[in-house]
């Protein structure tokens, strides 16, 4: 209906994109624990959640967002 679907493909493939997709599909073959990847994993899995947890405990009950008028502070005394 809308054209010849049996002829040669007009899609041109980029080899760099193909290599990237192949690396993403087979990352377990190429991944190695190095000093850099260990630091990144530690930071993303321990430091950031720990900092958010600490901030949550530190400011628990000190901030109130409900029914504030313009100019009123959200901080509880």
HTML snippet that shows the backbone in 3Dmol.js (N, CA, C, O; Angstrom):
<script src="https://3Dmol.org/build/3Dmol-min.js"></script>
<div id="view" style="width:600px;height:400px;position:relative"></div>
<script>
const pdb = `
ATOM      1  N   UNK A   1       0.814  -1.193   0.000  1.00  0.00           N
ATOM      2  CA  UNK A   1       0.000   0.000   0.000  1.00  0.00           C
ATOM      3  C   UNK A   1       0.861   1.262   0.000  1.00  0.00           C
ATOM      4  O   UNK A   1       0.732   2.103  -0.889  1.00  0.00           O
ATOM      5  N   UNK A   2       1.727   1.392   0.985  1.00  0.00           N
ATOM      6  CA  UNK A   2       2.450   2.649   1.123  1.00  0.00           C
ATOM      7  C   UNK A   2       3.873   2.555   0.610  1.00  0.00           C
ATOM      8  O   UNK A   2       4.716   3.360   1.006  1.00  0.00           O
ATOM      9  N   UNK A   3       4.161   1.616  -0.242  1.00  0.00           N
ATOM     10  CA  UNK A   3       5.507   1.536  -0.778  1.00  0.00           C
ATOM     11  C   UNK A   3       5.993   0.115  -0.887  1.00  0.00           C
ATOM     12  O   UNK A   3       5.321  -0.824  -0.459  1.00  0.00           O
ATOM     13  N   UNK A   4       7.145  -0.033  -1.455  1.00  0.00           N
ATOM     14  CA  UNK A   4       7.729  -1.350  -1.658  1.00  0.00           C
ATOM     15  C   UNK A   4       8.496  -1.761  -0.406  1.00  0.00           C
ATOM     16  O   UNK A   4       9.512  -1.156  -0.068  1.00  0.00           O
ATOM     17  N   UNK A   5       8.007  -2.789   0.277  1.00  0.00           N
ATOM     18  CA  UNK A   5       8.650  -3.249   1.510  1.00  0.00           C
ATOM     19  C   UNK A   5       9.613  -4.395   1.263  1.00  0.00           C
ATOM     20  O   UNK A   5      10.224  -4.900   2.205  1.00  0.00           O
ATOM     21  N   UNK A   6       9.761  -4.815   0.013  1.00  0.00           N
ATOM     22  CA  UNK A   6      10.600  -5.963  -0.273  1.00  0.00           C
ATOM     23  C   UNK A   6      11.921  -5.576  -0.924  1.00  0.00           C
ATOM     24  O   UNK A   6      12.747  -6.447  -1.196  1.00  0.00           O
ATOM     25  N   UNK A   7      12.132  -4.315  -1.174  1.00  0.00           N
ATOM     26  CA  UNK A   7      13.362  -3.856  -1.810  1.00  0.00           C
ATOM     27  C   UNK A   7      14.489  -3.706  -0.807  1.00  0.00           C
ATOM     28  O   UNK A   7      14.330  -4.073   0.358  1.00  0.00           O
ATOM     29  N   UNK A   8      15.618  -3.174  -1.234  1.00  0.00           N
ATOM     30  CA  UNK A   8      16.751  -2.976  -0.309  1.00  0.00           C
ATOM     31  C   UNK A   8      16.389  -1.954   0.775  1.00  0.00           C
ATOM     32  O   UNK A   8      15.622  -1.021   0.536  1.00  0.00           O
ATOM     33  N   UNK A   9      16.944  -2.146   1.942  1.00  0.00           N
ATOM     34  CA  UNK A   9      16.635  -1.289   3.082  1.00  0.00           C
ATOM     35  C   UNK A   9      17.249   0.094   2.889  1.00  0.00           C
ATOM     36  O   UNK A   9      18.399   0.218   2.467  1.00  0.00           O
ATOM     37  N   UNK A  10      16.486   1.115   3.196  1.00  0.00           N
ATOM     38  CA  UNK A  10      16.998   2.476   3.109  1.00  0.00           C
ATOM     39  C   UNK A  10      17.573   2.937   4.439  1.00  0.00           C
ATOM     40  O   UNK A  10      18.101   4.044   4.538  1.00  0.00           O
ATOM     41  N   UNK A  11      17.473   2.090   5.465  1.00  0.00           N
ATOM     42  CA  UNK A  11      17.997   2.430   6.783  1.00  0.00           C
ATOM     43  C   UNK A  11      19.512   2.244   6.787  1.00  0.00           C
ATOM     44  O   UNK A  11      20.011   1.154   6.506  1.00  0.00           O
ATOM     45  N   UNK A  12      20.228   3.296   7.101  1.00  0.00           N
ATOM     46  CA  UNK A  12      21.685   3.212   7.189  1.00  0.00           C
ATOM     47  C   UNK A  12      22.061   3.060   8.655  1.00  0.00           C
ATOM     48  O   UNK A  12      21.656   3.865   9.492  1.00  0.00           O
ATOM     49  N   UNK A  13      22.830   2.035   8.962  1.00  0.00           N
ATOM     50  CA  UNK A  13      23.204   1.739  10.338  1.00  0.00           C
ATOM     51  C   UNK A  13      24.529   2.411  10.675  1.00  0.00           C
ATOM     52  O   UNK A  13      25.461   2.424   9.870  1.00  0.00           O
ATOM     53  N   UNK A  14      24.593   2.964  11.874  1.00  0.00           N
ATOM     54  CA  UNK A  14      25.816   3.603  12.361  1.00  0.00           C
ATOM     55  C   UNK A  14      26.613   2.569  13.159  1.00  0.00           C
ATOM     56  O   UNK A  14      26.096   2.029  14.137  1.00  0.00           O
ATOM     57  N   UNK A  15      27.845   2.284  12.773  1.00  0.00           N
ATOM     58  CA  UNK A  15      28.624   1.264  13.492  1.00  0.00           C
ATOM     59  C   UNK A  15      28.895   1.636  14.955  1.00  0.00           C
ATOM     60  O   UNK A  15      28.985   0.751  15.806  1.00  0.00           O
ATOM     61  N   UNK A  16      29.022   2.906  15.251  1.00  0.00           N
ATOM     62  CA  UNK A  16      29.274   3.316  16.631  1.00  0.00           C
ATOM     63  C   UNK A  16      28.057   3.015  17.510  1.00  0.00           C
ATOM     64  O   UNK A  16      28.213   2.564  18.645  1.00  0.00           O
ATOM     65  N   UNK A  17      26.875   3.256  17.007  1.00  0.00           N
ATOM     66  CA  UNK A  17      25.658   2.967  17.765  1.00  0.00           C
ATOM     67  C   UNK A  17      25.498   1.462  17.939  1.00  0.00           C
ATOM     68  O   UNK A  17      25.090   0.998  19.004  1.00  0.00           O
ATOM     69  N   UNK A  18      25.817   0.701  16.900  1.00  0.00           N
ATOM     70  CA  UNK A  18      25.755  -0.756  17.011  1.00  0.00           C
ATOM     71  C   UNK A  18      26.721  -1.281  18.067  1.00  0.00           C
ATOM     72  O   UNK A  18      26.369  -2.180  18.831  1.00  0.00           O
ATOM     73  N   UNK A  19      27.937  -0.731  18.121  1.00  0.00           N
ATOM     74  CA  UNK A  19      28.910  -1.141  19.140  1.00  0.00           C
ATOM     75  C   UNK A  19      28.404  -0.784  20.533  1.00  0.00           C
ATOM     76  O   UNK A  19      28.552  -1.569  21.469  1.00  0.00           O
ATOM     77  N   UNK A  20      27.807   0.395  20.671  1.00  0.00           N
ATOM     78  CA  UNK A  20      27.269   0.818  21.969  1.00  0.00           C
ATOM     79  C   UNK A  20      26.162  -0.131  22.423  1.00  0.00           C
ATOM     80  O   UNK A  20      26.145  -0.549  23.581  1.00  0.00           O
ATOM     81  N   UNK A  21      25.240  -0.475  21.527  1.00  0.00           N
ATOM     82  CA  UNK A  21      24.161  -1.393  21.883  1.00  0.00           C
ATOM     83  C   UNK A  21      24.713  -2.769  22.255  1.00  0.00           C
ATOM     84  O   UNK A  21      24.211  -3.407  23.181  1.00  0.00           O
ATOM     85  N   UNK A  22      25.732  -3.224  21.551  1.00  0.00           N
ATOM     86  CA  UNK A  22      26.330  -4.522  21.847  1.00  0.00           C
ATOM     87  C   UNK A  22      27.004  -4.506  23.222  1.00  0.00           C
ATOM     88  O   UNK A  22      26.923  -5.484  23.966  1.00  0.00           O
ATOM     89  N   UNK A  23      27.664  -3.402  23.556  1.00  0.00           N
ATOM     90  CA  UNK A  23      28.293  -3.275  24.879  1.00  0.00           C
ATOM     91  C   UNK A  23      27.238  -3.252  25.978  1.00  0.00           C
ATOM     92  O   UNK A  23      27.433  -3.856  27.033  1.00  0.00           O
ATOM     93  N   UNK A  24      26.115  -2.560  25.744  1.00  0.00           N
ATOM     94  CA  UNK A  24      25.060  -2.486  26.755  1.00  0.00           C
ATOM     95  C   UNK A  24      24.381  -3.832  26.960  1.00  0.00           C
ATOM     96  O   UNK A  24      23.998  -4.164  28.082  1.00  0.00           O
ATOM     97  N   UNK A  25      24.229  -4.603  25.905  1.00  0.00           N
ATOM     98  CA  UNK A  25      23.592  -5.912  26.015  1.00  0.00           C
ATOM     99  C   UNK A  25      24.500  -6.920  26.697  1.00  0.00           C
ATOM    100  O   UNK A  25      24.006  -7.855  27.328  1.00  0.00           O
ATOM    101  N   UNK A  26      25.806  -6.760  26.591  1.00  0.00           N
ATOM    102  CA  UNK A  26      26.768  -7.716  27.135  1.00  0.00           C
ATOM    103  C   UNK A  26      27.693  -7.065  28.155  1.00  0.00           C
ATOM    104  O   UNK A  26      28.898  -7.318  28.154  1.00  0.00           O
ATOM    105  N   UNK A  27      27.138  -6.232  29.019  1.00  0.00           N
ATOM    106  CA  UNK A  27      27.993  -5.490  29.950  1.00  0.00           C
ATOM    107  C   UNK A  27      28.721  -6.415  30.908  1.00  0.00           C
ATOM    108  O   UNK A  27      29.817  -6.081  31.360  1.00  0.00           O
ATOM    109  N   UNK A  28      28.145  -7.572  31.232  1.00  0.00           N
ATOM    110  CA  UNK A  28      28.801  -8.468  32.184  1.00  0.00           C
ATOM    111  C   UNK A  28      30.113  -9.024  31.644  1.00  0.00           C
ATOM    112  O   UNK A  28      30.963  -9.460  32.421  1.00  0.00           O
ATOM    113  N   UNK A  29      30.290  -9.016  30.326  1.00  0.00           N
ATOM    114  CA  UNK A  29      31.546  -9.482  29.741  1.00  0.00           C
ATOM    115  C   UNK A  29      32.645  -8.424  29.863  1.00  0.00           C
ATOM    116  O   UNK A  29      33.828  -8.762  29.921  1.00  0.00           O
ATOM    117  N   UNK A  30      32.264  -7.165  29.901  1.00  0.00           N
ATOM    118  CA  UNK A  30      33.230  -6.071  29.835  1.00  0.00           C
ATOM    119  C   UNK A  30      33.445  -5.356  31.166  1.00  0.00           C
ATOM    120  O   UNK A  30      34.419  -4.619  31.312  1.00  0.00           O
ATOM    121  N   UNK A  31      32.554  -5.558  32.144  1.00  0.00           N
ATOM    122  CA  UNK A  31      32.658  -4.826  33.402  1.00  0.00           C
ATOM    123  C   UNK A  31      33.745  -5.422  34.282  1.00  0.00           C
ATOM    124  O   UNK A  31      33.858  -6.641  34.406  1.00  0.00           O
ATOM    125  N   UNK A  32      34.549  -4.551  34.895  1.00  0.00           N
ATOM    126  CA  UNK A  32      35.559  -4.972  35.853  1.00  0.00           C
ATOM    127  C   UNK A  32      35.495  -4.033  37.057  1.00  0.00           C
ATOM    128  O   UNK A  32      35.311  -2.824  36.914  1.00  0.00           O
ATOM    129  N   UNK A  33      35.653  -4.623  38.257  1.00  0.00           N
ATOM    130  CA  UNK A  33      35.721  -3.788  39.444  1.00  0.00           C
ATOM    131  C   UNK A  33      37.101  -3.136  39.493  1.00  0.00           C
ATOM    132  O   UNK A  33      38.118  -3.813  39.641  1.00  0.00           O
ATOM    133  N   UNK A  34      37.115  -1.821  39.367  1.00  0.00           N
ATOM    134  CA  UNK A  34      38.353  -1.060  39.474  1.00  0.00           C
ATOM    135  C   UNK A  34      38.183  -0.080  40.622  1.00  0.00           C
ATOM    136  O   UNK A  34      37.133  -0.026  41.262  1.00  0.00           O
ATOM    137  N   UNK A  35      39.222   0.688  40.870  1.00  0.00           N
ATOM    138  CA  UNK A  35      39.150   1.684  41.933  1.00  0.00           C
ATOM    139  C   UNK A  35      38.051   2.712  41.650  1.00  0.00           C
ATOM    140  O   UNK A  35      37.324   3.124  42.554  1.00  0.00           O
ATOM    141  N   UNK A  36      37.940   3.114  40.393  1.00  0.00           N
ATOM    142  CA  UNK A  36      36.944   4.111  40.010  1.00  0.00           C
ATOM    143  C   UNK A  36      35.516   3.560  40.151  1.00  0.00           C
ATOM    144  O   UNK A  36      34.651   4.228  40.716  1.00  0.00           O
ATOM    145  N   UNK A  37      35.268   2.351  39.642  1.00  0.00           N
ATOM    146  CA  UNK A  37      33.920   1.798  39.727  1.00  0.00           C
ATOM    147  C   UNK A  37      33.534   1.475  41.164  1.00  0.00           C
ATOM    148  O   UNK A  37      32.358   1.551  41.519  1.00  0.00           O
ATOM    149  N   UNK A  38      34.507   1.118  41.993  1.00  0.00           N
ATOM    150  CA  UNK A  38      34.223   0.862  43.406  1.00  0.00           C
ATOM    151  C   UNK A  38      33.815   2.144  44.112  1.00  0.00           C
ATOM    152  O   UNK A  38      32.864   2.152  44.894  1.00  0.00           O
ATOM    153  N   UNK A  39      34.533   3.229  43.840  1.00  0.00           N
ATOM    154  CA  UNK A  39      34.169   4.519  44.437  1.00  0.00           C
ATOM    155  C   UNK A  39      32.788   4.962  43.995  1.00  0.00           C
ATOM    156  O   UNK A  39      31.996   5.426  44.814  1.00  0.00           O
ATOM    157  N   UNK A  40      32.487   4.825  42.708  1.00  0.00           N
ATOM    158  CA  UNK A  40      31.181   5.229  42.201  1.00  0.00           C
ATOM    159  C   UNK A  40      30.065   4.400  42.828  1.00  0.00           C
ATOM    160  O   UNK A  40      29.036   4.946  43.225  1.00  0.00           O
ATOM    161  N   UNK A  41      30.259   3.105  42.920  1.00  0.00           N
ATOM    162  CA  UNK A  41      29.241   2.244  43.521  1.00  0.00           C
ATOM    163  C   UNK A  41      29.046   2.582  44.996  1.00  0.00           C
ATOM    164  O   UNK A  41      27.912   2.643  45.470  1.00  0.00           O
ATOM    165  N   UNK A  42      30.124   2.800  45.717  1.00  0.00           N
ATOM    166  CA  UNK A  42      30.031   3.151  47.134  1.00  0.00           C
ATOM    167  C   UNK A  42      29.293   4.476  47.308  1.00  0.00           C
ATOM    168  O   UNK A  42      28.439   4.604  48.185  1.00  0.00           O
ATOM    169  N   UNK A  43      29.624   5.458  46.472  1.00  0.00           N
ATOM    170  CA  UNK A  43      28.964   6.759  46.581  1.00  0.00           C
ATOM    171  C   UNK A  43      27.480   6.687  46.273  1.00  0.00           C
ATOM    172  O   UNK A  43      26.666   7.293  46.970  1.00  0.00           O
ATOM    173  N   UNK A  44      27.128   5.953  45.236  1.00  0.00           N
ATOM    174  CA  UNK A  44      25.716   5.880  44.841  1.00  0.00           C
ATOM    175  C   UNK A  44      24.897   4.989  45.761  1.00  0.00           C
ATOM    176  O   UNK A  44      23.703   5.233  45.936  1.00  0.00           O
ATOM    177  N   UNK A  45      25.496   3.973  46.349  1.00  0.00           N
ATOM    178  CA  UNK A  45      24.736   3.017  47.140  1.00  0.00           C
ATOM    179  C   UNK A  45      24.817   3.239  48.645  1.00  0.00           C
ATOM    180  O   UNK A  45      23.985   2.713  49.384  1.00  0.00           O
ATOM    181  N   UNK A  46      25.801   4.006  49.116  1.00  0.00           N
ATOM    182  CA  UNK A  46      25.970   4.196  50.556  1.00  0.00           C
ATOM    183  C   UNK A  46      25.944   5.669  50.948  1.00  0.00           C
ATOM    184  O   UNK A  46      25.179   6.059  51.831  1.00  0.00           O
ATOM    185  N   UNK A  47      26.763   6.487  50.308  1.00  0.00           N
ATOM    186  CA  UNK A  47      26.929   7.881  50.741  1.00  0.00           C
ATOM    187  C   UNK A  47      25.666   8.704  50.504  1.00  0.00           C
ATOM    188  O   UNK A  47      25.199   9.391  51.412  1.00  0.00           O
ATOM    189  N   UNK A  48      25.114   8.645  49.309  1.00  0.00           N
ATOM    190  CA  UNK A  48      23.939   9.474  48.994  1.00  0.00           C
ATOM    191  C   UNK A  48      22.719   9.060  49.835  1.00  0.00           C
ATOM    192  O   UNK A  48      22.088   9.933  50.431  1.00  0.00           O
ATOM    193  N   UNK A  49      22.357   7.764  49.908  1.00  0.00           N
ATOM    194  CA  UNK A  49      21.229   7.409  50.782  1.00  0.00           C
ATOM    195  C   UNK A  49      21.500   7.720  52.254  1.00  0.00           C
ATOM    196  O   UNK A  49      20.586   8.103  52.984  1.00  0.00           O
ATOM    197  N   UNK A  50      22.750   7.556  52.693  1.00  0.00           N
ATOM    198  CA  UNK A  50      23.082   7.876  54.079  1.00  0.00           C
ATOM    199  C   UNK A  50      22.920   9.362  54.378  1.00  0.00           C
ATOM    200  O   UNK A  50      22.428   9.738  55.441  1.00  0.00           O
ATOM    201  N   UNK A  51      23.339  10.207  53.431  1.00  0.00           N
ATOM    202  CA  UNK A  51      23.191  11.652  53.620  1.00  0.00           C
ATOM    203  C   UNK A  51      21.713  12.050  53.645  1.00  0.00           C
ATOM    204  O   UNK A  51      21.314  12.896  54.446  1.00  0.00           O
ATOM    205  N   UNK A  52      20.914  11.455  52.787  1.00  0.00           N
ATOM    206  CA  UNK A  52      19.475  11.764  52.783  1.00  0.00           C
ATOM    207  C   UNK A  52      18.805  11.288  54.067  1.00  0.00           C
ATOM    208  O   UNK A  52      17.923  11.967  54.594  1.00  0.00           O
ATOM    209  N   UNK A  53      19.210  10.145  54.568  1.00  0.00           N
ATOM    210  CA  UNK A  53      18.671   9.637  55.829  1.00  0.00           C
ATOM    211  C   UNK A  53      19.054  10.544  56.990  1.00  0.00           C
ATOM    212  O   UNK A  53      18.228  10.843  57.851  1.00  0.00           O
ATOM    213  N   UNK A  54      20.304  10.978  57.009  1.00  0.00           N
ATOM    214  CA  UNK A  54      20.759  11.880  58.070  1.00  0.00           C
ATOM    215  C   UNK A  54      19.985  13.196  58.039  1.00  0.00           C
ATOM    216  O   UNK A  54      19.562  13.696  59.081  1.00  0.00           O
ATOM    217  N   UNK A  55      19.799  13.763  56.823  1.00  0.00           N
ATOM    218  CA  UNK A  55      19.032  15.011  56.713  1.00  0.00           C
ATOM    219  C   UNK A  55      17.591  14.815  57.165  1.00  0.00           C
ATOM    220  O   UNK A  55      17.008  15.692  57.802  1.00  0.00           O
ATOM    221  N   UNK A  56      17.021  13.666  56.834  1.00  0.00           N
ATOM    222  CA  UNK A  56      15.657  13.386  57.261  1.00  0.00           C
ATOM    223  C   UNK A  56      15.523  13.343  58.768  1.00  0.00           C
ATOM    224  O   UNK A  56      14.577  13.904  59.321  1.00  0.00           O
ATOM    225  N   UNK A  57      16.462  12.681  59.447  1.00  0.00           N
ATOM    226  CA  UNK A  57      16.422  12.625  60.904  1.00  0.00           C
ATOM    227  C   UNK A  57      16.724  13.984  61.533  1.00  0.00           C
ATOM    228  O   UNK A  57      16.143  14.337  62.560  1.00  0.00           O
ATOM    229  N   UNK A  58      17.623  14.741  60.924  1.00  0.00           N
ATOM    230  CA  UNK A  58      18.006  16.031  61.498  1.00  0.00           C
ATOM    231  C   UNK A  58      16.857  17.031  61.471  1.00  0.00           C
ATOM    232  O   UNK A  58      16.661  17.781  62.427  1.00  0.00           O
ATOM    233  N   UNK A  59      16.092  17.042  60.370  1.00  0.00           N
ATOM    234  CA  UNK A  59      15.026  18.035  60.217  1.00  0.00           C
ATOM    235  C   UNK A  59      13.635  17.463  60.448  1.00  0.00           C
ATOM    236  O   UNK A  59      12.647  18.089  60.065  1.00  0.00           O
ATOM    237  N   UNK A  60      13.535  16.289  61.066  1.00  0.00           N
ATOM    238  CA  UNK A  60      12.235  15.688  61.330  1.00  0.00           C
ATOM    239  C   UNK A  60      11.438  16.552  62.315  1.00  0.00           C
ATOM    240  O   UNK A  60      11.915  16.854  63.408  1.00  0.00           O
ATOM    241  N   UNK A  61      10.252  16.936  61.929  1.00  0.00           N
ATOM    242  CA  UNK A  61       9.379  17.724  62.792  1.00  0.00           C
ATOM    243  C   UNK A  61       9.707  19.202  62.844  1.00  0.00           C
ATOM    244  O   UNK A  61       9.049  19.936  63.581  1.00  0.00           O
ATOM    245  N   UNK A  62      10.690  19.670  62.101  1.00  0.00           N
ATOM    246  CA  UNK A  62      11.081  21.072  62.136  1.00  0.00           C
ATOM    247  C   UNK A  62      10.522  21.873  60.970  1.00  0.00           C
ATOM    248  O   UNK A  62      10.611  23.101  60.967  1.00  0.00           O
ATOM    249  N   UNK A  63       9.953  21.203  59.988  1.00  0.00           N
ATOM    250  CA  UNK A  63       9.418  21.886  58.817  1.00  0.00           C
ATOM    251  C   UNK A  63       7.939  21.562  58.702  1.00  0.00           C
ATOM    252  O   UNK A  63       7.539  20.401  58.788  1.00  0.00           O
ATOM    253  N   UNK A  64       7.127  22.597  58.508  1.00  0.00           N
ATOM    254  CA  UNK A  64       5.686  22.416  58.378  1.00  0.00           C
ATOM    255  C   UNK A  64       5.225  23.181  57.145  1.00  0.00           C
ATOM    256  O   UNK A  64       5.355  24.403  57.088  1.00  0.00           O
ATOM    257  N   UNK A  65       4.688  22.469  56.158  1.00  0.00           N
ATOM    258  CA  UNK A  65       4.275  23.085  54.905  1.00  0.00           C
ATOM    259  C   UNK A  65       2.786  23.423  54.864  1.00  0.00           C
ATOM    260  O   UNK A  65       2.353  24.129  53.953  1.00  0.00           O
ATOM    261  N   UNK A  66       2.006  22.953  55.801  1.00  0.00           N
ATOM    262  CA  UNK A  66       0.564  23.101  55.663  1.00  0.00           C
ATOM    263  C   UNK A  66       0.065  24.461  56.158  1.00  0.00           C
ATOM    264  O   UNK A  66       0.526  24.971  57.180  1.00  0.00           O
ATOM    265  N   UNK A  67      -0.869  25.029  55.428  1.00  0.00           N
ATOM    266  CA  UNK A  67      -1.590  26.248  55.772  1.00  0.00           C
ATOM    267  C   UNK A  67      -0.667  27.427  56.077  1.00  0.00           C
ATOM    268  O   UNK A  67      -0.838  28.105  57.090  1.00  0.00           O
ATOM    269  N   UNK A  68       0.287  27.665  55.225  1.00  0.00           N
ATOM    270  CA  UNK A  68       1.173  28.814  55.399  1.00  0.00           C
ATOM    271  C   UNK A  68       0.685  29.962  54.532  1.00  0.00           C
ATOM    272  O   UNK A  68       0.278  29.767  53.387  1.00  0.00           O
ATOM    273  N   UNK A  69       0.732  31.150  55.091  1.00  0.00           N
ATOM    274  CA  UNK A  69       0.388  32.352  54.337  1.00  0.00           C
ATOM    275  C   UNK A  69       1.663  32.971  53.804  1.00  0.00           C
ATOM    276  O   UNK A  69       2.765  32.637  54.238  1.00  0.00           O
ATOM    277  N   UNK A  70       1.495  33.868  52.866  1.00  0.00           N
ATOM    278  CA  UNK A  70       2.645  34.524  52.282  1.00  0.00           C
ATOM    279  C   UNK A  70       3.432  35.254  53.354  1.00  0.00           C
ATOM    280  O   UNK A  70       2.876  36.016  54.145  1.00  0.00           O
ATOM    281  N   UNK A  71       4.731  35.008  53.368  1.00  0.00           N
ATOM    282  CA  UNK A  71       5.598  35.666  54.330  1.00  0.00           C
ATOM    283  C   UNK A  71       5.840  34.861  55.591  1.00  0.00           C
ATOM    284  O   UNK A  71       6.742  35.192  56.360  1.00  0.00           O
ATOM    285  N   UNK A  72       5.059  33.810  55.829  1.00  0.00           N
ATOM    286  CA  UNK A  72       5.276  32.974  57.008  1.00  0.00           C
ATOM    287  C   UNK A  72       6.373  31.957  56.714  1.00  0.00           C
ATOM    288  O   UNK A  72       6.515  31.476  55.590  1.00  0.00           O
ATOM    289  N   UNK A  73       7.129  31.648  57.734  1.00  0.00           N
ATOM    290  CA  UNK A  73       8.214  30.698  57.600  1.00  0.00           C
ATOM    291  C   UNK A  73       7.698  29.263  57.709  1.00  0.00           C
ATOM    292  O   UNK A  73       6.739  29.001  58.435  1.00  0.00           O
ATOM    293  N   UNK A  74       8.328  28.342  56.994  1.00  0.00           N
ATOM    294  CA  UNK A  74       7.953  26.931  57.092  1.00  0.00           C
ATOM    295  C   UNK A  74       8.646  26.252  58.260  1.00  0.00           C
ATOM    296  O   UNK A  74       8.311  25.115  58.593  1.00  0.00           O
ATOM    297  N   UNK A  75       9.600  26.919  58.887  1.00  0.00           N
ATOM    298  CA  UNK A  75      10.347  26.323  59.992  1.00  0.00           C
ATOM    299  C   UNK A  75       9.563  26.447  61.288  1.00  0.00           C
ATOM    300  O   UNK A  75       9.048  27.516  61.618  1.00  0.00           O
ATOM    301  N   UNK A  76       9.478  25.347  62.015  1.00  0.00           N
ATOM    302  CA  UNK A  76       8.815  25.329  63.312  1.00  0.00           C
ATOM    303  C   UNK A  76       9.800  25.837  64.373  1.00  0.00           C
ATOM    304  O   UNK A  76      11.013  25.671  64.250  1.00  0.00           O
ATOM    305  N   UNK A  77       9.247  26.453  65.401  1.00  0.00           N
ATOM    306  CA  UNK A  77      10.103  26.947  66.487  1.00  0.00           C
ATOM    307  C   UNK A  77      10.189  25.958  67.601  1.00  0.00           C
ATOM    308  O   UNK A  77      10.866  26.207  68.598  1.00  0.00           O
TER     309      UNK A  77
END
`;
const viewer = $3Dmol.createViewer("view");
viewer.addModel(pdb, "pdb");
viewer.setStyle({}, {cartoon: {color: "spectrum"}});
viewer.zoomTo();
viewer.render();
</script>
